[in-house]
Amino acid sequence: MIATRASHARSRVEGCQRVGDSRRRCTRPGASASASALATSLRLGWAGTAARLPARASTVAAVSSAAFPSPYGDGNASSSSFSRSSGNSSPSIVSVDFLVLGSGIAGLSYALKVAAHGTVAIVTKGEAVEGCTRYAQGGISAVLDAHDSVQSHVDDTLVAGAYLNDRRAVETVCVEGPARVLELAAMGAEFTMDGATGALHLTKEGGHSARRVVHAADATGAEIERALLGQAMRHPNITFYEHKLAVDLVKGEDADGAPVALGADVLCLKEERLYRFVALSTLLATGGAGQVYPLTTNPLVSTGDGIAMAHRAEAAVENMEFVQFHPTALYDDHQKGSMAFLISEAVRGEGGVLLSADGRSRFMEQIDPRKELAPRDIVAR
């Protein structure tokens, strides 16, 4: 589970830079991003991207100055919908160094890193605060206890992933995870502390053999989003574009003839008008696709837009069968097509049990020796 999140982070940072390159992928939908994914995204993404910027500048300039077709039209160049607007404070073409699609933990953390190298536009189809990150409750897994070990974390992750994991990604996340958690704290995230020891309080979740989940009460995602969003809002090189829906990636070629993403066409939902964002680097951090299912704990914005854009841009899309369903939520028969309220997995880590509908049978005892602390794919099934 943790390894696939790391694969997500790598693909979001690198995958849409070289469209169609099977080595760099935009992968399957999942749950909210974690600090484990953040470890890989920060390490692999921003430094390499900054080094590639000069080679793309001429290509981006050409895209910025040319007329371009409407994604809703017949493919002919449109000079009416997309031309530069005279006398309008919001031009139809927005040029930046870095374009980030999505305003959750992945997009915000990346934006804060690359803002040191140039201007950043964060495009989000709702309010910036809205997304899966905000609703994550339980916490972030990282080895921060002297009695725990990275190897144990690696082993637990491989078992939870049925050994389908990318082992190198698992090891990277487990080794670097503690530093990324402390980095989030340095960015302003206020995690729950252990009153007795003065250290970070650690809880336990399914699939883990030790207490290694750092949390902020029962609203960890909301606290991380608050901290990162506050920093990004105050950064002079970062601009937010809310209520703007990314429609398609803008494709081009680099100096070597390899396909690259040069930005995105974006629909302003309030103005009902299309804009083109052009950038030297484009990051897809759009989250999962939970809302394609009748019941989900994902928010209404989780509709798989980034996956669809990557597919249309001919990026490799893989592991679509690995959709993560959270096993516990408040049931409401009238809630279909909306968002179910998540019941954190940490509830089971602190001794909560699962009972049958009649309240009499603790059914997990007959299904898995780990009982309620089995990995969530087992509990969900």
C-alpha positions, 0 to 999 in steps of 0.5 A, a space after each residue: 500500500 505504501 509502496 504504491 503511494 510512492 510510485 504515485 508520487 514518482 509518476 506524478 512528478 516525472 510521468 507527464 514530463 515525457 509523455 508516452 515514455 513507458 519508463 515514466 508513468 502516470 499511474 492508477 487512482 488511489 487514496 489521498 497522498 501521504 508523507 510517504 509519497 511526499 518523500 519520493 516526490 520531493 527527492 525525484 521531482 523538483 531538482 531534476 525538473 529545474 535542470 531541464 528548464 532551459 531546454 524547453 524555453 523555446 518550445 514553450 515560447 512557440 506554444 504561448 504565441 500560437 493560436 490553438 484548437 479548442 478541446 471542444 471544437 473540430 480541431 481547427 485553430 481558434 482565434 476567438 476563444 483562445 486569443 490574447 485578450 485586449 483590455 482584460 486583466 486576465 489574459 487567455 494565455 498564462 505563462 509560468 515556469 511551473 504548472 501544478 494541477 491539484 492543491 493537495 499534499 503532493 501539489 503543495 509540497 512540490 510547489 513550495 520546493 520549486 518556487 525557489 526556482 521560478 514562478 508557480 501556478 497552482 490550478 484547482 477546480 474547487 477551493 484550494 483547501 478541497 481535496 482528499 488530503 483534507 479528509 485524511 484522518 489517521 496519520 502518516 507511517 514512519 519509523 520514529 520509535 527506537 524499538 521499531 526498525 526500517 526493515 520491519 516497516 519494509 517487511 510490513 509494506 511488502 506483506 500488505 502489498 502481496 509482494 506486488 510492490 516495487 521493492 526499491 520504492 518501498 525501501 526509499 519511502 521507509 528509509 526517507 519517511 521519518 525525515 519527511 515527517 519532520 520536514 512537514 513539522 518544520 513547515 508548520 504541521 502540528 502533530 499530536 505529542 505524547 504528554 509522557 515522553 514529549 515525543 511525537 505520539 504514535 498510533 497503529 493501523 492495519 498491516 503494521 506490526 508496530 506503532 508508527 503512525 504520526 497523527 494530528 488528533 483525528 484530522 491529520 490531513 486537515 492539519 497538513 493541508 492547513 500548514 502547506 496551504 498557508 505557506 503556499 498562499 504567502 509565497 510570492 512566487 506561487 499564485 492560486 487559480 481556484 475554480 478552474 478545471 484542467 481539460 487537457 495537457 498541452 503536448 509538444 516535443 523537446 530538443 531531442 524530439 521526445 514528447 513533453 507536456 508544456 502546460 494545460 488547457 483550463 476551463 474557468 468554471 465561473 467565467 465559462 471561458 477557456 485558458 491556456 496555461 503554458 509552463 516549462 514543467 507541468 505536474 499532475 497531482 490531481 488525486 484519485 477517482 473515487 467519485 466514479 463509484 456509487 459509494 466512496 469516502 473521497 470528496 466530490 472533486 475526486 473524479 479522475 481528471 488527471 488520469 484521463 488527461 494523462 491517457 489522452 496525452 498518450 502517457 502510460 497508465 498502469 495498475 488501474 486494478 489497484 483501487 483502494 477502498 477504505 473499509 470503514 465509513 458511516 453508512 447512509 442509504 441516501 448517500 449514494 453519489 456523494 461522500 461517505 464520512 470516513 471512520 479512521 483505520 486508527 480506531 481499530 488500531 486503538 482497539 476498535 472491533 468490527 461487528 456484523 450487522 446484528 452486532 453479535 459477531 466479530 467476524 474478522 476473527 474467522 477471516 485473518 489472524 491479524 483480525 481488525 488490523 489486517 491490511 485494508 484490502 482484506 478488511 474491505 473484501 
